[in-house]
Amino acid sequence: MLSVDTRRRPGFPALLFSLLLVLWTAACGDDPAPPPACAGGTTSCNGTCVNVAADAQNCGACGTTCSADETCSDGACVLDCVSGQTTCGSTCVDTSKDLANCGACGNPCAAGEVCSNGTCALSCQASLSDCSGTCVDTSKDLANCGACGNPCAAGEVCSNGACALSCQASLSDCGGTCVNQQTDVENCGGCGLACAPGEVCSNGMCALSCQVDLTDCGGVCANLQTDLGNCGACGQACAPGEVCSNGMCALSCQAELVACDGLCVDTATNPAHCGACGTTCKFDEVCSNGTCESTTPVDLQFLSVSDWHGQLDPLVVNNVEIGGASVLSAYFQKERTTNPNTLVFTAGDGIGASPPLASYFNEEPAIKAMSLMGIDAYTFGNHDFDRGVGHLQSMIDLSTFEWVTSNLANIDGNLTGVATPYHMVEVGGLKVAIIGITSPDAPASTAPGSFGTITIKNPITSAMEARNAAEAAGAKVFVAIVHLGASLCDQATGTCQGPLLDFAKGVNGFDVILGDHTDIQVNTVINGARVVENRSKGLTYARVELTVVPWNGFVAKSSATILSPVKSQVTPDPAVEAMLQPYRAQLAAELDAVIGVATDVFPRGNNVERLVEVAIGNLAADAMRVKYGTQLAFCNGGGLRTSIPSSYTPANTMLRRLTPGYAAGPPYDIVRGDALAVLPFGNVIMTRTVTGAQLWQAMENGISGLPTAAGRFPQISGFGFTYSASAPAGSRIQEIHLANGTPIAANGTTYTLAVPDFLNAGGDGYTMLLDGQGTSREIHAEVLIEHIQALGTITPTVEGRIVAVP
């Protein structure tokens, strides 16, 4: 007789029987009950709607029932394997160790090989044991608990290589197996949560590699300092009852470790017990010094201006207004809106050598403006000391930003309210250390005694000492604001040289170095640090962006952009303008009087007055010589601070000026404020005699810095000279002559001389004049005003007073 299995395979006899039954019932005259209407994806079986793709009683078809060890998957009965096992045919196997199905079903290992973590190999991985050709973890294998062939009894678990009724506190029971869910690839973060092939379980998360404080032991991320199964080295397990303490098996934890759930842990670094047992760091945090710190990068932004010199009003470049306090403040506010994690710096000379709106009021408006602009930290430049430490103390007291220095010795004996040797600020959850450096040549650039008893230490040594101290205090980001600048940049290659670049090459471990002092634009990377210097007086400002990993200070990304703050692109900050208004009103009454007319611009800028003869230098030197009737006169190019007409803004907009909003020129109307802008230092003219030998020494000093621009470069009147820059410094002067052509020999013949008191006191290296001679006269700016008034109309002229030869 033909036998048919109607449970598995409904065939023809069954179908025939069904058809006959239908015909028979129809013949009897009974109407059959209509089948129920089932929703999409389900089938009617015996009047019930079921999903035959997943129903174990009707798997694939009505009446097809799966056995007790099977489940219905996609309409087929398949074996229901426990976590960690795979169905291979009709058997559940662990492909991580099954010799016949190593890594995948039907992948047998060759004779003599073992299956180690899903790979056929000649020997088991370090963390596994070879038990008759099967690689097992005896710390958790129920059939080989603690040793091959040592099975646990029914109801027991294998916990750290010992059969027990329950898992140790640090382990989790996953189907009778005690696992560490922080490291177990098959139960990573929870029972049954297996990592993909090639991944490891690192701190309860599947990843491609272990975190930095863990070691990959055969696919298990283990802390060799605390892991019972890998104590000190992969595969080196502690005996039952022992703990792993600092990489050594022992009966108790070492003094510096804490017992947490049976594990000896360093609560300073353990993410599961950070600072205290049970204090667990978040998934994106690490434990550093007992504190959970984020590994999610933070975007920081640093803004800077260089050599601002109290330039409260915009400068005019090609009829475009650039910079000024209220404009810069508006730009900085906009930058902070884009990134709240913003700090603003300047590296000195924010005051001194400033226009009348600042200098006429003892620099107070400049300090107030920088406070409103949101400057966060500031270090000392040479011009900050122009009026001495007493005046500087009043500026510190007036400011709301932090003053910081790392290389001014005896600062506490002269000034208070200064952070040393660094200033620390937290932004975006990161501690940022600001190190401030002043140029060693600063005292020579100021009047004798201006520094009080302050001396200057080596910039590189001081910066490194301050940086290391800040790091010990928890700083993760390091910014140096240095009053050092570039001396020369090759426009073709962008390569720069000078003190700023030398400093950057001499230090390490800094993320950002912000320069100052020389009005030369720099944007480069040296020793991993972004090195930036802006154009002076707010013509440019820098935006440095860093993406930093908080817990270790790693800079994942950095960039630096130098921008021009164009007035027309923003609404100037009304708070700054309101602060300046009373000063403007008072200044207009004092300095708006017209003193003459200029047929064209007397240029100054790009350091030209520190390199060659310029018309404004001739005008300033002539004013001294004519006023006092001396044979000779000279001043230093560094004392000339702006062009004529200057950026000073008279109240009368009908005057002919360069600044937009006034009547157009040339010619241009010159006011008292222009003279004070050109000569803001308040230097007094000294008259004296000088020998030919002293004059030669003075001129040698003046051109000694060439081809680098230097403030000591002389602007002269009543005489001329020829020099060769290719000759060694100190022997470059070829000849000197009076204006009428009479030679001046380097001997004891004397001549009358007018010179600013700063130079007569030995400033800018003119120590040959420091002989006690000199009669005090009037302020240089007032002498210039009188000279322009006497001339009425002035024309920029270069006469060949200083001539360079090969």
ABEGO torsion letter per residue (X at the ends): XBBBBAAABBBAAAAAAAAAAAAAAAAAGBBBBBBBBBBBGBBBBGGBBBBAAABAABBGBBGBBBBAABBBBGGBBBBBBBBGBBBBEABBBBAAABAABBGBBGBBBBBGBBBBGGBBBABBBAABBBBGGBBBBAAABAABBGBBGBBBBBGBBBBGGBBBABBBAABBBBGGBBBBAAABAABBGEBGBBBBBGBBBBGGBBBABBBAABBBBGGBBBBAAABAABBGBBGBBBBBGBBBBGGBBBABBBAABBBBGGBBBBAAABAABBGBBGBBBBAABBBBGGBBBBABBBBBBBBBBBGAGGBABBBBBGGBBBEEAAAAAAAAAAAAAABABBBBBBAEGABEGBBAAAAAAGGAAAAAAAAAAGBABBBBBAAAAAAEAAAAAAAAAABABBBBBAABBGAAAABBGBBOABBBBBBGGBBBBBBBBBBAAAAAABBBGAAEABBBBBAAAAAAAAAAAAAAAGBABBBBBBBBBBABBBAAAGBBBEAAAAAAAABBGBABBBBBGAGBBBBBBBGGBBBBBBBBGGABBBBBBBBBBAAAGBBABBBBBBBBBBAAABBBBAAAAAAAAAAAAAAAAAAABBAEBBABBBBBEGGAAAABBBAAAAAAAAAAAAAAGBABBBBBAAABABBOBBABBBABAABBBABBGBBBOOBBBBBAAAAAAABAAGBBBBBBBBBAAAAAAAAAAAAAAOABBBAABBBBBGBBBBBBAABBBGAABABBBBAAGBBBBBBABBBBBBBBAAAAAGBGGBAAABAGBEBBBBBAAAAAAAAAAAAGBBBBBBAGABBBBX
